[in-house]
Amino acid sequence: MQQEDLKLNRRTFVKFAAATGVGSFLAEEKIYAGEPQKTQHPVVLQTSALQVTFDGTAGTPAEYAFAGRSRRLMGDDTAAPIVVRVCKKDPWQQENLSARVLSTRNEGSGVSFSMSAVSGGAEATSFLLHYVVSGSRLTVTLEQVAEKNGYELLEVRLPALVTVRRQQQNVWMAHGDTGGALIELADAKPGQLAPNQFWGDILSTLPVLMTGDAKTFCVLTNASFMDGGAMAVSTDGRGAMGTVQRYRVDGSQCADLNLGKGEPLNCGNSGTPNLLVRQPSVCHLDFFPVIGDWKQAWLAGAHHVRTQLPPKRTTMYDDVYTYGIRVDEPTWPHPATTFAQCEEIIREVASLTGNTPQIVHLWGWQFKGKDTGYPAVNVVDERIGGYEGMMRLMENAKKYNARVTLSDNYDDGYRSSPAWSEDIVARRPDGELYNSRSWTGEKSYILGLAKYIRHGALERVDYTCKQYKLPGTTHIDVLTYYAVRNDWDRQHPASGYTNLADGKFKILDAFHEHGIDVSSEAPRYPFMGKVSFFWQGCGIRPCPMGGRAIPMFPAVYRQAAVWGDGMHRGDMSPGALQVFHGGGPRFMTRYEEDRMVVAETFYLQALPWMLLHRRNILSFVDEGQQSRIGVEGGEVHVSLETGEYTVTIDGAQVAARNWIACPLGNHRIAFYSTEARTLRHPLPTGWTEQNIKAEAASKTGPQPVAVKVQDREIAIEVSPRTPVIVTRN
C-alpha cells in the first residue's frame, strides 16, 4: 500500500510548483483576476439549448447563454491571452508564452482558433483550439500541434473557461477529487486547488469541477487522464474553473518518489525527455438549469457524471466481507499468521458473522513475506506453510463460504528477485533507476509497466492464474493508486498515460481473459469499468477555498464501484467519514488479534455499508454541525465534527456509531452493540413471534437468545459486543 503525505511544507510546495509549472501561480501570496473586459471580435456558436460567445482575439469563451438569455454564465471575462508552457531544448529552459490567434474558422457547430506562440521573435509552437457545441455541451480539444525552432509544447492553460463574480447573488463552485466540497463565493477564501503530492494538477480521483449560480450551472469533466484541473478564487472575488491541456510532461519537474517525509524531490535536467502524453486533450462543459435549491445543484451535476460512466464490472464484492490477513514480513522473527492459522481465522469469522461470504487477501504470502521477491511470484513462503499449505487453505476456505486469494504487486521490483532486470525498471527524471521506499527491509524499484508488458508481465499473469488456481478474484496492490506514473527512460520514454494504456490496462485485460477479476488500492477515474473494488477511499482533505464537505465522490461513483476507507480501530470519527463518503471497512487482521475485533468491524462498518452502498444519493443538506444525506429508501444523519451518525431505512433507525439493528441479507436481521441495550427492528412481513429464533454468534457456534415481538417490532436484549442474528424458522 502506498502512502500519500497530506501536507506539503511551503518550501517544497513552491519548489514543486516552480519546477513543474503545474499551478505555479499557486506560489503567489495574492491572486488578482482583474476587471471584466468587453468581448473583442465576438464569434458565436449556437444550438437550441446553448449559445456560446467567444472572444475572437483571445480564442476563449466569453459568455454562455443557456435556454434563453435569462440564464447566463461568463467565460474568461478578462479576455486574458492563453498561456502556453514550452521547453527550449538548447539552451535548455522552460518559458511561459502568450498565444495569439492567427485565424478563425467557424464551421456551424464548431469553431477553430489557429494559435501561435512566439519566443524571442521565433515561433515556438502552433496549434488548433477546437470548440464544438452539441445540445447543451461544449467540447474543447487541442489539435494539430506543431513544435518549431527547437521548442517543445508542454501544455496549454485554460484556467478560466467558466467564471463567476462575488458581486453576483448565490454563486458557487464545487469539486470532488478529495471527497467533495461546495464553495459559496460570498464566504470563500482566496486560493485554489493545490497540486497532488505525486501527480500535480491532475484530478486523478474525480476530474470534475462545477460552477454556477441560482439559475444555471456548468459541469466540467476532463476526459483526458493527464490533463490538469484548475479552480481558483481570486483576492478580488472572481471564481474560475478550467483545464490544463497537457501535450508533454514537463521534464524539468521535480518528482516525489514516495521516499517518505523530508526526503528530497528528484528533479529533471537538460537530458530529461519531455514525455509525449499520447492521449488527445478533451474537456467537456455541460450546462444545466438549477431546479430547486441551488445549494443542491451540484448533486444533479454528480448524477449527470454518473450516467457517463461505464457500469460496475462485477457485483462480486457487494454483500461480501472483504478483508486482509497479514501473514509474514522478512524483518519479523516469526510469521504473524500461518496458512493453518488463516483457516482458523476464516472459520471463526464465519461463525461470528452467520456464515457471511468472505473474500480474504493474503498479504505477504510470497518468498520471505510482504514486499519481497517481486517481480517473481514463483515461491510461496515456506515458514507459513509453503505452496501446499496455501493451496490447502484456498480449498478448505470454501467450506466457510470464503474465497482466499493473493495480494500481489506489479509496480514494485527488488534486486534480490530471481526475475530482477534493469530493463523493466522505470527511470527517474535525472535518468537513474526509479527507486522508492524500503517497505519491509529492501529498497523497492518502480517498474515501467509499458516496458514490463514487453518483457514478461503477461506471462506472469498467465503463470499466476494457473499456478495458484485463483478463485475468480485477486488483489493487486498499488496498481490503481498511481493511475499515471511516468518513466523518464531516455531510450524508452513513456508518459503516465502510456504506462496506463500499454501497461496497467493490459495487465487487467489479461486477468479478465482468465476469468479473474482484479481489485486494487485506490479509486481512480481511468479505472472505472475495469476495477470494481478498491481497497481504500477518496483521500479526504480540507478545501483550500473554505468550501464545506459534500458527498460528491459517492454521488458519482456509487453505481460504478465499491471501495473501503481508512478505518482505524478505536477511532470514532472515521465511522462518520465512512457513511459520509460511502466506503466500507478497510481492514487487516492477524492471528494474535482478538477475533471479536474482526467481528465488530463487520457489524459496525461492513453491515451499514452493505445496506447503503447501492442506494443513490437523492439529497444533501448541510446543517452546520451535522448533515442530512437522503438516499433511496432512507436517510443518513452524520456529523464529521463529532463522529456521530444514524442511518434510517424505510422509516426505521438501523445503525448508529456504536450499534446496529439491520438486515443481514434478505432473510436475517443482525443486532450488535458495544454496550448493553435493548435493540429493536420492525418485524418483516410474514414473520411472527412463533416462527422466529435468535442466536448469539460466537467463535464456537450459535447460542439461543430470548427474543420478543412488541408492537410489531423484534426486541432483543443484547450484551456488549455479542452479535445476535434473528432468522425466520
C-alpha positions in Angstrom: 0.0 0.0 0.0 1.3 3.4 -0.9 1.2 6.4 1.4 0.3 10.0 0.5 1.5 12.8 2.8 -1.4 15.1 3.1 0.6 18.3 3.6 3.4 19.9 1.6 5.6 22.4 3.5 5.8 25.8 1.8 9.4 25.4 0.6 8.7 22.0 -1.0 5.4 23.3 -2.4 7.0 26.4 -4.0 9.8 24.3 -5.5 7.3 21.8 -6.8 5.2 24.5 -8.4 8.0 26.4 -9.9 9.7 23.4 -11.3 6.7 21.8 -12.8 4.8 24.8 -14.0 1.7 22.9 -12.7 -0.2 25.5 -10.7 3.0 27.6 -10.5 0.9 30.7 -9.8 -0.2 29.0 -6.6 3.1 30.1 -5.0 1.9 33.7 -5.1 0.5 35.1 -1.9 -2.3 37.0 -3.7 -4.1 36.4 -6.9 -6.0 39.1 -8.7 -8.2 38.4 -11.7 -8.7 42.0 -12.8 -11.7 43.8 -14.1 -14.1 42.4 -16.7 -13.4 43.4 -20.2 -15.6 43.9 -23.3 -15.5 41.0 -25.7 -13.5 41.7 -28.8 -14.4 40.3 -32.3 -17.1 38.0 -31.0 -17.7 34.6 -32.6 -20.9 32.8 -31.8 -21.9 29.1 -31.7 -25.5 28.2 -31.1 -27.9 25.3 -30.6 -31.5 25.4 -29.4 -30.2 24.9 -25.9 -26.9 26.8 -25.7 -25.3 29.9 -27.2 -21.5 30.4 -26.7 -19.9 33.7 -27.5 -16.1 33.6 -27.9 -13.6 36.4 -27.7 -12.1 36.2 -31.2 -8.9 38.0 -30.1 -8.2 35.6 -27.2 -9.6 32.4 -28.6 -11.6 31.6 -25.4 -15.3 31.5 -24.4 -16.5 34.9 -23.1 -20.2 34.1 -22.3 -22.6 31.2 -22.2 -26.4 31.8 -22.6 -28.4 28.7 -21.6 -32.0 28.1 -22.5 -32.5 31.8 -23.3 -30.7 34.9 -22.4 -32.0 35.0 -18.8 -29.6 32.2 -17.8 -26.0 33.2 -18.3 -22.6 32.3 -17.1 -19.4 34.0 -18.1 -16.3 32.6 -19.7 -13.0 34.3 -19.2 -14.4 37.8 -18.6 -10.9 39.4 -18.6 -10.1 38.3 -22.2 -6.7 37.3 -20.9 -4.4 35.7 -23.6 -3.9 32.0 -23.5 -0.7 31.0 -21.7 1.3 28.1 -23.1 4.3 26.5 -21.5 7.2 25.4 -23.8 10.6 24.0 -23.4 13.6 25.2 -25.4 16.0 22.3 -25.9 19.2 24.3 -26.5 19.9 26.1 -24.3 17.6 24.1 -22.0 14.9 26.3 -20.5 11.2 26.5 -19.9 9.1 29.5 -20.8 5.5 30.6 -20.4 4.4 32.4 -23.5 1.2 34.2 -24.6 -0.5 32.6 -27.6 -2.2 34.8 -30.2 -5.0 33.9 -32.7 -3.7 33.7 -36.3 -7.1 32.8 -37.9 -10.6 31.7 -37.0 -12.7 29.1 -38.8 -16.4 28.9 -38.0 -17.9 25.6 -39.0 -21.5 25.8 -37.9 -21.5 23.7 -34.8 -17.8 24.2 -34.2 -15.2 26.9 -34.3 -11.4 26.5 -34.6 -8.8 29.1 -33.5 -5.4 28.7 -35.1 -2.9 29.8 -32.4 0.7 30.6 -32.3 3.3 31.3 -29.5 6.5 33.2 -30.2 9.7 33.5 -28.1 12.4 36.0 -28.9 11.0 36.6 -32.4 10.9 32.9 -33.3 7.7 30.8 -33.4 7.9 28.2 -30.7 4.7 26.3 -31.4 1.4 26.4 -33.2 -1.8 24.5 -32.5 -5.5 24.5 -33.1 -8.1 25.0 -30.3 -11.3 23.4 -31.5 -14.7 24.0 -29.8 -17.8 22.1 -30.7 -21.3 22.7 -29.3 -23.9 19.9 -29.2 -27.1 20.3 -27.3 -26.1 21.9 -24.0 -22.5 20.6 -24.2 -19.3 22.5 -25.3 -16.3 20.3 -26.0 -12.8 21.7 -26.1 -9.9 19.8 -27.9 -6.3 20.5 -28.6 -5.3 19.6 -32.2 -2.7 20.0 -34.9 0.2 20.7 -32.6 3.4 21.8 -34.4 6.7 22.3 -32.5 9.2 24.6 -34.1 12.7 26.0 -33.9 13.9 23.6 -31.2 10.9 24.1 -28.9 8.5 21.5 -27.5 5.0 22.3 -26.3 4.3 21.2 -22.7 0.8 22.5 -22.0 -1.9 24.9 -23.0 -3.6 26.6 -20.0 -7.3 27.4 -20.0 -7.9 28.1 -16.3 -11.0 30.3 -16.7 -13.3 28.6 -19.1 -16.2 29.4 -16.7 -16.2 32.3 -14.2 -18.4 33.9 -11.6 -18.0 37.1 -9.5 -18.6 37.6 -5.8 -20.9 40.6 -6.7 -23.4 38.2 -8.2 -26.0 36.5 -6.0 -25.8 32.9 -4.9 -22.7 32.0 -6.9 -20.9 28.8 -6.1 -18.3 26.3 -7.1 -17.7 22.6 -6.3 -15.0 20.0 -6.8 -14.8 16.3 -5.9 -11.2 15.0 -6.2 -10.8 14.8 -2.4 -14.3 13.7 -1.5 -16.1 16.9 -2.4 -16.6 20.5 -1.4 -19.1 23.2 -2.0 -17.7 26.7 -2.1 -20.1 29.6 -1.7 -18.3 32.5 -3.3 -19.7 35.1 -0.8 -17.8 33.3 2.0 -14.9 31.8 0.1 -11.2 32.3 0.9 -8.8 33.3 -1.9 -6.9 30.2 -3.0 -7.1 27.3 -5.4 -6.8 23.6 -5.8 -3.3 22.5 -4.6 -1.2 20.1 -6.6 -1.3 16.5 -5.6 1.9 15.3 -4.0 2.6 12.8 -6.8 0.8 13.9 -9.9 0.4 17.6 -9.7 -2.8 19.3 -11.0 -4.2 16.0 -12.5 -7.5 15.3 -10.7 -7.0 11.6 -11.0 -9.6 10.5 -8.5 -12.5 12.6 -9.8 -11.7 15.1 -12.6 -15.0 17.0 -12.2 -15.4 20.7 -11.4 -18.7 22.7 -11.2 -19.6 26.4 -11.2 -22.9 28.2 -11.2 -25.5 30.4 -9.6 -29.1 30.0 -8.6 -30.3 29.7 -12.2 -27.6 27.8 -14.2 -24.6 25.7 -13.6 -21.8 24.1 -15.6 -20.1 20.7 -15.0 -16.5 20.4 -16.4 -15.1 17.0 -16.9 -11.6 16.3 -18.1 -11.9 13.2 -20.3 -8.1 13.0 -20.8 -6.3 11.3 -17.9 -3.2 13.6 -17.8 -4.9 17.0 -18.3 -5.0 19.3 -15.3 -7.9 20.7 -13.4 -8.0 24.4 -12.4 -10.2 26.0 -9.8 -9.4 29.3 -8.1 -10.9 32.1 -6.1 -9.0 35.4 -6.6 -8.4 38.0 -4.0 -10.7 40.4 -5.8 -13.6 37.9 -5.7 -13.6 36.0 -9.0 -14.2 32.3 -9.1 -12.9 30.4 -12.1 -12.6 26.9 -13.3 -10.9 25.4 -16.3 -8.4 22.9 -17.7 -4.7 22.5 -18.5 -4.3 20.7 -21.8 -1.1 18.6 -21.4 0.8 17.7 -24.6 4.0 16.7 -23.0 5.1 16.0 -19.4 7.5 18.9 -18.3 10.9 17.2 -18.0 12.1 20.0 -15.6 9.7 18.9 -12.9 10.8 17.6 -9.5 9.1 14.3 -8.8 8.2 13.0 -5.4 9.4 9.4 -5.5 7.4 8.5 -2.3 10.6 8.1 -0.3 8.9 9.4 2.8 8.6 12.7 4.7 11.6 15.0 4.5 13.2 13.2 1.6 14.3 15.3 -1.4 12.5 15.6 -4.7 14.2 14.2 -7.8 14.5 16.9 -10.5 15.0 16.8 -14.2 17.9 18.1 -16.2 18.7 19.0 -19.7 18.8 15.4 -20.7 15.3 14.6 -19.3 12.8 13.9 -22.0 9.6 15.9 -22.1 7.3 12.8 -22.3 4.7 12.9 -25.1 1.4 12.2 -23.4 -0.2 10.4 -26.5 -3.8 10.9 -25.3 -5.6 13.8 -27.1 -6.8 16.6 -24.8 -10.6 16.6 -24.4 -12.6 18.6 -22.0 -16.4 18.7 -21.7 -18.5 21.6 -20.4 -22.2 20.6 -19.7 -24.7 23.3 -18.8 -27.9 22.7 -16.8 -30.7 24.7 -15.3 -30.8 24.8 -11.5 -34.0 23.1 -10.3 -34.9 23.8 -6.6 -32.3 24.7 -4.0 -29.2 26.0 -5.7 -27.1 24.5 -2.9 -28.1 21.1 -4.1 -27.5 21.8 -7.8 -24.1 20.0 -7.6 -25.9 16.8 -6.9 -27.7 17.0 -10.2 -24.3 17.5 -11.8 -22.9 14.5 -10.0 -25.9 12.4 -11.2 -25.1 13.5 -14.8 -21.4 12.5 -14.5 -22.6 9.1 -13.1 -24.6 8.5 -16.3 -21.4 8.9 -18.4 -19.5 6.2 -16.5 -19.3 2.5 -17.5 -21.2 0.1 -15.3 -19.6 -1.7 -12.4 -17.7 -4.7 -13.9 -19.0 -7.2 -11.3 -21.2 -7.3 -8.2 -18.9 -9.9 -6.6 -17.9 -7.7 -3.7 -21.3 -6.1 -3.0 -22.5 -8.2 0.0 -19.2 -9.7 1.0 -16.9 -9.1 4.0 -13.6 -8.4 2.2 -10.5 -8.0 4.4 -6.8 -8.9 4.5 -4.7 -11.2 6.7 -1.1 -10.1 7.2 0.9 -13.3 7.2 4.6 -12.5 7.0 7.3 -9.9 6.6 11.1 -10.5 6.3 12.0 -8.5 9.4 9.7 -10.3 11.7 11.2 -13.0 14.0 8.3 -15.2 13.2 5.2 -15.0 11.0 2.1 -13.1 12.0 -0.2 -15.8 10.6 0.5 -19.2 9.1 -1.8 -20.7 6.5 -3.2 -23.1 9.1 -3.9 -20.1 11.3 -5.6 -18.2 8.4 -8.0 -21.1 8.1 -8.8 -20.8 11.9 -9.4 -17.0 11.5 -11.7 -17.6 8.5 -13.7 -20.4 10.3 -14.2 -18.2 13.4 -15.1 -15.1 11.4 -17.7 -17.3 9.5 -19.2 -18.4 12.8 -19.2 -14.9 14.2 -20.9 -13.4 11.1 -23.5 -16.0 10.4 -21.5 -17.5 7.5 -21.5 -14.3 5.6 -19.4 -14.6 2.4 -15.8 -13.6 2.8 -13.1 -12.5 0.4 -9.7 -12.8 2.1 -6.4 -11.3 0.7 -3.2 -12.8 1.9 -0.6 -10.1 2.5 3.0 -11.4 2.4 2.4 -14.9 1.0 5.4 -15.0 -1.3 9.2 -15.5 -0.9 10.1 -14.0 2.6 6.8 -12.1 3.1 5.3 -8.8 2.2 7.1 -6.8 -0.5 9.7 -9.4 -1.3 10.6 -11.3 -4.4 8.8 -9.2 -7.0 8.5 -9.2 -9.9 8.9 -13.0 -9.4 5.9 -14.8 -7.8 7.0 -18.5 -8.2 7.9 -19.1 -4.5 5.4 -19.4 -1.6 6.8 -18.5 1.8 7.8 -21.8 3.5 7.7 -20.7 7.0 3.9 -20.0 6.8 3.2 -23.3 5.0 4.6 -23.2 1.5 2.7 -23.9 -1.7 0.9 -27.0 -0.4 -0.3 -25.2 2.7 -1.6 -22.2 0.7 -3.5 -24.4 -1.8 -5.0 -26.4 1.1 -6.1 -23.1 2.7 -7.7 -22.0 -0.5 -9.6 -25.2 -0.9 -10.7 -25.5 2.8 -11.9 -21.9 2.9 -14.7 -22.9 0.6 -16.4 -24.7 3.5 -16.8 -21.4 5.3 -18.2 -19.5 2.3 -14.9 -17.8 1.7 -12.6 -17.1 -1.2 -8.9 -16.9 -0.3 -6.8 -15.1 -2.8 -3.5 -13.2 -3.2 -2.4 -9.7 -2.6 0.1 -9.2 -5.5 2.1 -6.2 -6.8 3.1 -5.3 -10.4 4.5 -1.8 -9.7 7.5 -2.7 -7.4 10.6 -4.8 -8.0 13.6 -5.9 -5.9 17.2 -6.5 -6.7 17.1 -9.8 -4.7 14.3 -11.2 -7.0 15.2 -14.0 -9.4 13.3 -12.1 -12.0 15.2 -8.8 -11.5 16.1 -6.9 -14.6 17.0 -3.3 -15.0 15.4 -3.4 -18.5 12.0 -3.2 -16.9 12.7 -0.6 -14.2 11.4 2.9 -14.8 13.8 5.9 -14.7 13.6 9.0 -12.6 13.7 12.5 -14.0 17.5 12.5 -13.5 17.9 9.3 -15.5 18.8 7.0 -12.7 16.8 3.9 -11.8 13.4 4.8 -10.2 13.8 3.8 -6.6 11.1 4.1 -3.9 10.9 3.2 -0.3 12.1 0.2 1.7 8.7 -1.1 2.7 9.8 -4.2 4.6 13.6 -4.1 4.6 14.8 -3.9 1.0 14.7 -0.8 -1.3 12.0 -1.1 -3.9 12.2 0.0 -7.5 9.3 1.1 -9.7 8.7 -0.9 -12.8 8.0 0.8 -16.2 4.8 -1.1 -17.0 4.8 -0.4 -20.7 8.3 -2.0 -20.8 7.3 -4.8 -18.5 4.5 -5.8 -20.8 7.2 -6.4 -23.5 9.3 -8.4 -21.0 7.2 -10.9 -19.1 4.3 -9.2 -17.4 1.6 -11.1 -19.4 3.5 -14.4 -18.9 3.4 -13.7 -15.2 -0.3 -13.2 -15.3 -0.8 -16.5 -17.0 1.5 -18.3 -14.6 -0.2 -16.8 -11.5 -3.7 -17.7 -12.6 -2.8 -21.3 -13.4 -0.3 -22.0 -10.6 -2.4 -20.6 -7.8 -5.9 -21.5 -9.2 -7.2 -18.1 -8.3 -10.9 -18.2 -7.1 -12.3 -15.7 -9.5 -10.6 -12.7 -7.9 -7.2 -11.4 -6.9 -5.9 -8.2 -5.4 -3.1 -6.2 -7.0 -1.7 -3.6 -4.6 -0.6 -0.1 -5.9 -1.8 -0.7 -9.5 -4.6 1.9 -9.4 -3.1 4.2 -6.8 -0.9 5.7 -9.4 -3.2 5.9 -12.4 -0.5 7.8 -14.2 3.2 7.1 -13.5 5.9 8.5 -15.8 9.0 6.7 -17.0 11.8 9.1 -18.0 13.8 6.4 -19.7 16.0 8.1 -22.3 15.8 5.1 -24.7 12.2 4.1 -24.0 10.3 7.1 -22.6 6.8 6.6 -21.5 4.3 9.1 -20.1 1.9 8.1 -17.3 -0.8 7.6 -20.0 1.5 5.3 -22.0 2.2 3.2 -18.9 -1.6 3.1 -18.2 -2.8 2.2 -21.6 0.1 -0.1 -22.7 0.8 -1.4 -19.2 -1.8 -1.4 -16.5 -4.9 -1.9 -18.7 -3.2 -4.8 -20.5 -2.4 -6.5 -17.2 -6.1 -6.1 -16.2 -7.3 -7.4 -19.6 -5.0 -10.5 -19.2 -6.5 -11.4 -15.9 -10.0 -10.8 -17.2 -9.3 -13.2 -20.1 -8.6 -15.9 -17.4 -11.9 -15.1 -15.7 -10.2 -13.4 -12.8 -11.5 -10.0 -11.5 -8.9 -7.7 -10.1 -9.3 -5.4 -7.1 -6.7 -2.8 -6.3 -5.7 0.0 -4.0 -7.4 3.4 -4.7 -10.3 4.5 -6.8 -9.2 6.5 -9.8 -11.3 7.8 -12.7 -9.4 5.9 -15.5 -10.1 2.5 -13.9 -13.9 2.9 -13.6 -15.5 0.0 -15.5 -12.2 -2.0 -15.3 -11.9 -2.4 -11.5 -14.9 -2.8 -9.2 -13.4 -3.0 -5.7 -10.8 -0.6 -4.3 -9.1 -1.2 -1.0 -9.3 2.5 0.1 -11.4 5.6 -0.5 -11.0 9.1 -1.8 -8.3 10.7 0.3 -10.3 13.4 2.2 -8.7 16.8 2.6 -9.9 20.3 3.5 -10.9 22.6 0.7 -8.3 25.4 0.3 -11.0 27.9 -0.7 -13.0 27.3 2.5 -15.6 25.0 1.0 -17.8 22.8 3.1 -17.7 19.0 2.6 -20.2 17.4 0.3 -20.5 13.7 -0.7 -19.8 14.3 -4.4 -17.4 11.2 -4.6 -20.1 8.6 -3.7 -22.8 10.5 -5.6 -20.8 10.0 -8.7 -19.2 6.5 -8.2 -21.8 4.7 -6.1 -23.0 2.5 -9.1 -19.6 2.3 -10.7 -17.5 0.7 -8.0 -17.2 -0.1 -4.3 -14.4 1.0 -2.0 -13.0 0.8 1.5 -11.9 3.7 3.7 -9.2 4.5 6.2 -10.9 3.0 9.2 -8.9 2.9 12.4 -10.0 0.6 15.2 -11.0 2.6 18.3 -11.3 5.9 16.4 -14.9 7.1 16.3 -14.7 9.8 13.7 -13.7 7.5 10.7 -17.1 5.8 11.1 -18.8 9.1 10.2 -16.4 9.6 7.3 -17.3 6.2 6.1 -21.0 6.8 5.9 -20.4 10.3 4.5 -18.1 9.3 1.7 -19.6 5.9 1.0 -16.8 3.5 2.0 -16.8 0.1 3.6 -14.1 -1.1 6.1 -10.5 -1.2 5.1 -9.4 -3.9 7.5 -6.4 -6.0 8.1 -6.0 -8.6 10.8 -3.5 -11.2 12.0 -3.7 -14.4 14.2 -3.0 -12.8 17.5 -5.8 -10.3 17.2 -9.0 -10.9 19.1 -11.5 -12.2 16.7 -14.2 -10.1 18.2 -12.4 -7.0 16.8 -12.8 -8.6 13.3 -16.5 -9.2 14.1 -17.1 -5.7 15.4 -15.6 -4.3 12.2 -18.1 -6.4 10.3 -21.1 -5.4 12.3 -20.4 -1.7 12.8 -18.8 -0.9 9.5 -19.4 -3.6 6.8 -23.1 -4.1 7.5 -24.1 -0.5 7.3 -22.1 -0.2 4.1 -23.8 -3.2 2.6 -27.1 -1.5 3.4 -26.2 1.8 1.9 -23.7 1.4 -1.0 -26.3 0.6 -3.7 -28.6 3.4 -2.7 -28.2 6.5 -4.8 -27.9 9.8 -3.0 -31.0 11.9 -3.6 -30.5 15.0 -1.4 -27.9 16.6 0.8 -28.5 19.3 3.4 -25.6 20.9 5.4 -26.9 21.9 8.8 -23.7 23.2 10.2 -22.7 20.7 12.9 -24.3 17.8 11.0 -25.5 16.9 7.5 -28.5 15.0 6.2 -28.0 12.7 3.3 -31.1 11.5 1.6 -30.7 8.1 -0.1 -33.1 5.8 -1.9 -35.4 4.5 0.8 -33.8 6.2 3.7 -31.7 9.0 5.3 -28.3 9.4 7.0 -27.6 12.0 9.7 -23.9 12.4 10.2 -21.6 14.8 11.9 -18.0 15.0 10.7 -17.2 17.1 13.8 -18.4 14.7 16.5 -18.2 11.4 14.6 -21.9 10.6 15.4 -24.2 9.3 12.8 -27.5 7.4 12.4 -28.9 5.5 9.5 -32.7 5.2 8.8 -34.1 2.9 6.2 -37.8 2.5 5.4 -38.6 4.6 8.5 -36.6 2.5 11.0 -33.4 3.5 12.6 -31.0 0.7 11.8 -27.5 1.9 12.6 -25.5 4.4 14.7 -21.9 4.9 15.7 -21.9 2.1 18.3 -24.8 -0.2 17.4 -26.7 -1.7 14.5 -30.1 -3.4 14.2 -30.3 -4.1 10.4 -30.9 -6.7 7.8 -28.2 -9.3 7.1 -29.0 -10.3 3.6 -32.7 -10.9 2.7 -33.8 -13.3 5.4 -31.9 -12.4 8.6 -31.6 -9.4 10.9 -28.4 -8.7 12.9 -28.2 -6.9 16.2 -24.9 -5.6 17.7 -23.9 -3.0 20.3 -20.7 -2.0 22.1 -22.9 -1.5 25.3 -25.7 -3.5 26.9 -29.0 -2.2 25.5 -32.4 -3.1 24.0 -32.3 -3.1 20.2 -35.4 -3.1 18.0 -36.2 -3.7 14.4 -39.6 -3.8 12.6 -41.0 -7.3 12.2 -40.8 -8.1 8.4 -44.0 -9.1 6.6 -44.7 -12.8 7.1 -42.7 -13.1 10.3 -44.4 -13.8 13.6 -43.1 -14.3 17.1 -43.8 -18.0 16.8 -41.7 -18.5 13.6 -38.5 -16.6 14.5 -35.5 -17.5 16.5 -32.5 -15.6 17.9 -29.0 -16.8 18.3 -25.9 -15.2 19.7 -23.0 -15.7 17.3 -19.6 -16.9 18.8 -16.4 -18.4 17.6 -17.5 -21.8 18.6 -21.1 -21.7 17.3 -24.5 -20.1 17.8 -26.2 -20.0 21.2 -30.0 -19.4 21.7 -31.1 -16.0 22.9 -34.5 -14.8 24.1 -36.4 -12.7 21.5 -39.7 -10.8 21.9 -42.1 -9.2 19.5 -43.7 -5.9 20.8 -45.8 -3.6 18.7 -44.7 -5.4 15.5 -41.1 -4.9 16.5 -38.4 -7.5 17.2 -36.8 -6.6 20.6 -33.5 -8.1 21.7 -31.6 -7.5 25.0 -28.0 -7.5 23.7 -24.9 -7.9 25.8 -21.9 -5.8 25.0 -20.0 -6.9 21.9 -22.2 -10.0 21.4 -23.7 -10.3 17.9 -27.2 -11.7 17.7 -28.8 -12.9 14.5 -32.6 -13.4 14.2 -33.9 -15.7 11.5 -37.3 -17.0 10.4 -37.7 -20.7 11.2 
